[in-house]
Amino acid sequence: MANTVAAPSSSSKSFTAISSKTMAVKSPCIDLCAFDGKTGFCTGCLRTREEARGWRKMTDHRRHQILNEKSRRQAKLDRDAARPTRED
């Protein structure tokens, strides 16, 4: 038997049951939403805004692709942070 969770539907007064089977790949969100202006990545979960917004509608395959990019994205953020800024 699948676990279900009540989630707000498009109507603010009703809820829709969501089966846990529909999202086998859990969101990497850690509730620290701050997007890097240079890369566009969230500094908490390392997704783009579009990826975070569309997570629930993505296939598990696409979710895995995004999660597999995490170390590359973290390295990019680290490199960008380590670069000295030029003052004109």
N, CA and C atoms as an extended XYZ file, in Angstrom:
264
Properties=species:S:1:pos:R:3:atomname:S:1:resname:S:1:resid:I:1 pbc="F F F"
N         0.831       -1.164        0.000 N   MET     1
C         0.000        0.000        0.000 CA  MET     1
C         0.887        1.243        0.000 C   MET     1
N         0.642        2.184       -0.889 N   ALA     2
C         1.468        3.381       -1.015 CA  ALA     2
C         1.096        4.394        0.061 C   ALA     2
N         2.099        5.070        0.567 N   ASN     3
C         1.848        6.154        1.507 CA  ASN     3
C         1.357        7.353        0.729 C   ASN     3
N         0.471        8.128        1.305 N   THR     4
C         0.006        9.334        0.645 CA  THR     4
C         0.214       10.524        1.553 C   THR     4
N         0.351       11.671        0.923 N   VAL     5
C         0.568       12.914        1.636 CA  VAL     5
C        -0.429       13.919        1.100 C   VAL     5
N        -1.007       14.723        1.958 N   ALA     6
C        -1.918       15.765        1.507 CA  ALA     6
C        -1.107       16.966        1.079 C   ALA     6
N        -1.376       17.444       -0.111 N   ALA     7
C        -0.670       18.607       -0.638 CA  ALA     7
C        -1.686       19.593       -1.172 C   ALA     7
N        -1.390       20.884       -1.060 N   PRO     8
C        -2.333       21.884       -1.567 CA  PRO     8
C        -2.547       21.701       -3.059 C   PRO     8
N        -3.788       21.816       -3.487 N   SER     9
C        -4.079       21.757       -4.911 CA  SER     9
C        -4.127       23.179       -5.442 C   SER     9
N        -4.521       23.328       -6.694 N   SER    10
C        -4.568       24.665       -7.278 CA  SER    10
C        -5.575       25.550       -6.554 C   SER    10
N        -6.566       24.968       -5.961 N   SER    11
C        -7.520       25.713       -5.152 CA  SER    11
C        -6.961       25.816       -3.740 C   SER    11
N        -6.909       26.993       -3.172 N   SER    12
C        -6.272       27.180       -1.871 CA  SER    12
C        -7.016       26.494       -0.725 C   SER    12
N        -8.274       26.087       -0.933 N   LYS    13
C        -9.054       25.500        0.148 CA  LYS    13
C        -9.118       23.982        0.096 C   LYS    13
N        -8.574       23.355       -0.951 N   SER    14
C        -8.645       21.908       -1.023 CA  SER    14
C        -7.255       21.296       -1.109 C   SER    14
N        -7.180       20.012       -0.824 N   PHE    15
C        -5.918       19.304       -0.855 CA  PHE    15
C        -6.048       18.096       -1.780 C   PHE    15
N        -4.938       17.716       -2.367 N   THR    16
C        -4.893       16.564       -3.251 CA  THR    16
C        -3.965       15.533       -2.642 C   THR    16
N        -4.361       14.274       -2.656 N   ALA    17
C        -3.511       13.199       -2.148 CA  ALA    17
C        -2.435       12.896       -3.174 C   ALA    17
N        -1.190       12.819       -2.716 N   ILE    18
C        -0.061       12.517       -3.583 CA  ILE    18
C         0.552       11.209       -3.106 C   ILE    18
N         0.634       10.263       -3.972 N   SER    19
C         1.223        8.979       -3.623 CA  SER    19
C         2.729        9.111       -3.541 C   SER    19
N         3.346        8.440       -2.558 N   SER    20
C         4.801        8.479       -2.434 CA  SER    20
C         5.460        7.804       -3.623 C   SER    20
N         4.722        6.943       -4.347 N   LYS    21
C         5.268        6.287       -5.526 CA  LYS    21
C         5.489        7.269       -6.667 C   LYS    21
N         4.777        8.389       -6.681 N   THR    22
C         4.923        9.329       -7.774 CA  THR    22
C         6.249       10.071       -7.711 C   THR    22
N         6.895       10.097       -6.570 N   MET    23
C         8.165       10.789       -6.458 CA  MET    23
C         9.179        9.875       -5.786 C   MET    23
N         9.692        8.927       -6.551 N   ALA    24
C        10.661        7.976       -6.025 CA  ALA    24
C        11.991        8.651       -5.699 C   ALA    24
N        12.303        9.724       -6.407 N   VAL    25
C        13.543       10.472       -6.172 CA  VAL    25
C        13.170       11.720       -5.387 C   VAL    25
N        13.595       11.768       -4.145 N   LYS    26
C        13.223       12.886       -3.275 CA  LYS    26
C        13.947       14.173       -3.653 C   LYS    26
N        13.303       15.256       -3.345 N   SER    27
C        13.876       16.569       -3.605 CA  SER    27
C        15.108       16.799       -2.731 C   SER    27
N        16.155       17.399       -3.296 N   PRO    28
C        17.349       17.704       -2.512 CA  PRO    28
C        17.229       18.999       -1.711 C   PRO    28
N        16.068       19.618       -1.750 N   CYS    29
C        15.854       20.890       -1.065 CA  CYS    29
C        16.147       20.765        0.424 C   CYS    29
N        16.914       21.731        0.954 N   ILE    30
C        17.202       21.767        2.392 CA  ILE    30
C        16.661       23.058        3.014 C   ILE    30
N        15.692       23.664        2.327 N   ASP    31
C        15.041       24.898        2.795 CA  ASP    31
C        16.029       26.042        3.013 C   ASP    31
N        16.998       26.135        2.128 N   LEU    32
C        17.964       27.230        2.144 CA  LEU    32
C        18.021       27.795        0.727 C   LEU    32
N        16.940       28.413        0.317 N   CYS    33
C        16.827       28.878       -1.062 CA  CYS    33
C        17.474       30.247       -1.230 C   CYS    33
N        18.676       30.232       -1.795 N   ALA    34
C        19.399       31.453       -2.127 CA  ALA    34
C        20.126       31.161       -3.426 C   ALA    34
N        19.792       31.871       -4.490 N   PHE    35
C        20.343       31.575       -5.801 CA  PHE    35
C        21.547       32.448       -6.110 C   PHE    35
N        22.612       31.788       -6.557 N   ASP    36
C        23.837       32.466       -6.949 CA  ASP    36
C        23.570       33.230       -8.242 C   ASP    36
N        23.875       34.511       -8.234 N   GLY    37
C        23.600       35.348       -9.396 CA  GLY    37
C        24.422       35.001      -10.618 C   GLY    37
N        25.598       34.471      -10.419 N   LYS    38
C        26.488       34.149      -11.537 CA  LYS    38
C        26.134       32.812      -12.184 C   LYS    38
N        25.907       31.776      -11.383 N   THR    39
C        25.653       30.439      -11.917 CA  THR    39
C        24.169       30.127      -12.036 C   THR    39
N        23.345       30.778      -11.227 N   GLY    40
C        21.920       30.479      -11.206 CA  GLY    40
C        21.566       29.285      -10.332 C   GLY    40
N        22.553       28.709       -9.640 N   PHE    41
C        22.311       27.553       -8.785 CA  PHE    41
C        21.886       27.990       -7.390 C   PHE    41
N        20.974       27.230       -6.796 N   CYS    42
C        20.613       27.428       -5.399 CA  CYS    42
C        21.815       27.005       -4.565 C   CYS    42
N        22.211       27.811       -3.608 N   THR    43
C        23.370       27.464       -2.787 CA  THR    43
C        23.053       26.359       -1.784 C   THR    43
N        21.781       26.027       -1.619 N   GLY    44
C        21.387       24.951       -0.719 CA  GLY    44
C        21.340       23.597       -1.410 C   GLY    44
N        20.618       23.516       -2.532 N   CYS    45
C        20.416       22.216       -3.190 CA  CYS    45
C        21.111       22.103       -4.540 C   CYS    45
N        21.665       23.210       -5.024 N   LEU    46
C        22.421       23.248       -6.281 CA  LEU    46
C        21.581       22.982       -7.523 C   LEU    46
N        20.288       23.304       -7.443 N   ARG    47
C        19.434       23.251       -8.625 CA  ARG    47
C        19.215       24.671       -9.126 C   ARG    47
N        18.802       24.803      -10.386 N   THR    48
C        18.407       26.104      -10.912 CA  THR    48
C        16.973       26.387      -10.461 C   THR    48
N        16.529       27.606      -10.628 N   ARG    49
C        15.148       27.942      -10.276 CA  ARG    49
C        14.162       27.071      -11.060 C   ARG    49
N        14.441       26.910      -12.355 N   GLU    50
C        13.553       26.129      -13.207 CA  GLU    50
C        13.495       24.665      -12.749 C   GLU    50
N        14.645       24.123      -12.364 N   GLU    51
C        14.682       22.742      -11.886 CA  GLU    51
C        13.915       22.597      -10.573 C   GLU    51
N        14.082       23.552       -9.678 N   ALA    52
C        13.386       23.500       -8.390 CA  ALA    52
C        11.875       23.620       -8.601 C   ALA    52
N        11.469       24.531       -9.466 N   ARG    53
C        10.036       24.721       -9.726 CA  ARG    53
C         9.409       23.510      -10.401 C   ARG    53
N        10.135       22.892      -11.305 N   GLY    54
C         9.579       21.791      -12.081 CA  GLY    54
C         9.837       20.408      -11.523 C   GLY    54
N        10.453       20.310      -10.350 N   TRP    55
C        10.873       19.029       -9.784 CA  TRP    55
C         9.739       17.998       -9.737 C   TRP    55
N         8.589       18.394       -9.277 N   ARG    56
C         7.477       17.456       -9.102 CA  ARG    56
C         6.961       16.902      -10.425 C   ARG    56
N         7.157       17.632      -11.507 N   LYS    57
C         6.657       17.189      -12.812 CA  LYS    57
C         7.708       16.419      -13.611 C   LYS    57
N         8.941       16.374      -13.129 N   MET    58
C        10.027       15.711      -13.847 CA  MET    58
C         9.936       14.197      -13.719 C   MET    58
N        10.535       13.541      -14.690 N   THR    59
C        10.660       12.092      -14.594 CA  THR    59
C        11.756       11.769      -13.580 C   THR    59
N        11.722       10.566      -13.040 N   ASP    60
C        12.776       10.155      -12.121 CA  ASP    60
C        14.134       10.173      -12.813 C   ASP    60
N        14.152        9.841      -14.100 N   HIS    61
C        15.412        9.863      -14.856 CA  HIS    61
C        16.014       11.268      -14.857 C   HIS    61
N        15.189       12.279      -15.107 N   ARG    62
C        15.686       13.668      -15.123 CA  ARG    62
C        16.120       14.098      -13.727 C   ARG    62
N        15.395       13.687      -12.707 N   ARG    63
C        15.787       14.020      -11.335 CA  ARG    63
C        17.162       13.439      -11.010 C   ARG    63
N        17.373       12.184      -11.422 N   HIS    64
C        18.682       11.563      -11.193 CA  HIS    64
C        19.779       12.322      -11.931 C   HIS    64
N        19.501       12.773      -13.136 N   GLN    65
C        20.495       13.549      -13.889 CA  GLN    65
C        20.899       14.803      -13.117 C   GLN    65
N        19.919       15.496      -12.578 N   ILE    66
C        20.189       16.724      -11.820 CA  ILE    66
C        20.995       16.410      -10.562 C   ILE    66
N        20.602       15.367       -9.840 N   LEU    67
C        21.328       14.990       -8.627 CA  LEU    67
C        22.765       14.580       -8.946 C   LEU    67
N        22.972       13.932      -10.085 N   ASN    68
C        24.319       13.512      -10.483 CA  ASN    68
C        25.215       14.684      -10.862 C   ASN    68
N        24.637       15.834      -11.135 N   GLU    69
C        25.405       17.035      -11.475 CA  GLU    69
C        25.826       17.828      -10.234 C   GLU    69
N        25.384       17.396       -9.064 N   LYS    70
C        25.611       18.159       -7.835 CA  LYS    70
C        27.084       18.454       -7.572 C   LYS    70
N        27.967       17.450       -7.680 N   SER    71
C        29.379       17.683       -7.368 CA  SER    71
C        30.013       18.639       -8.380 C   SER    71
N        29.623       18.541       -9.651 N   ARG    72
C        30.152       19.463      -10.666 CA  ARG    72
C        29.688       20.894      -10.376 C   ARG    72
N        28.440       21.028      -10.005 N   ARG    73
C        27.900       22.358       -9.707 CA  ARG    73
C        28.550       22.946       -8.460 C   ARG    73
N        28.764       22.118       -7.450 N   GLN    74
C        29.420       22.590       -6.224 CA  GLN    74
C        30.826       23.057       -6.535 C   GLN    74
N        31.547       22.305       -7.377 N   ALA    75
C        32.905       22.682       -7.750 CA  ALA    75
C        32.902       24.024       -8.478 C   ALA    75
N        31.903       24.254       -9.329 N   LYS    76
C        31.806       25.535      -10.043 CA  LYS    76
C        31.573       26.680       -9.066 C   LYS    76
N        30.676       26.484       -8.113 N   LEU    77
C        30.443       27.525       -7.100 CA  LEU    77
C        31.711       27.799       -6.305 C   LEU    77
N        32.426       26.734       -5.937 N   ASP    78
C        33.668       26.883       -5.175 CA  ASP    78
C        34.726       27.621       -5.983 C   ASP    78
N        34.866       27.275       -7.261 N   ARG    79
C        35.841       27.963       -8.134 CA  ARG    79
C        35.500       29.436       -8.272 C   ARG    79
N        34.227       29.708       -8.504 N   ASP    80
C        33.793       31.106       -8.664 CA  ASP    80
C        34.019       31.905       -7.389 C   ASP    80
N        33.822       31.282       -6.238 N   ALA    81
C        34.025       31.972       -4.957 CA  ALA    81
C        35.498       32.211       -4.686 C   ALA    81
N        36.371       31.333       -5.198 N   ALA    82
C        37.806       31.457       -4.946 CA  ALA    82
C        38.486       32.464       -5.873 C   ALA    82
N        37.842       32.785       -6.970 N   ARG    83
C        38.435       33.747       -7.913 CA  ARG    83
C        38.428       35.142       -7.324 C   ARG    83
N        39.564       35.826       -7.441 N   PRO    84
C        39.573       37.216       -6.956 CA  PRO    84
C        38.736       38.085       -7.869 C   PRO    84
N        38.040       39.023       -7.291 N   THR    85
C        37.240       39.946       -8.089 CA  THR    85
C        38.116       41.084       -8.564 C   THR    85
N        37.876       41.525       -9.794 N   ARG    86
C        38.645       42.643      -10.330 CA  ARG    86
C        37.959       43.946       -9.982 C   ARG    86
N        38.739       44.863       -9.510 N   GLU    87
C        38.195       46.192       -9.226 CA  GLU    87
C        38.646       47.122      -10.313 C   GLU    87
N        37.700       47.767      -10.975 N   ASP    88
C        38.025       48.679      -12.101 CA  ASP    88
C        38.337       50.058      -11.618 C   ASP    88
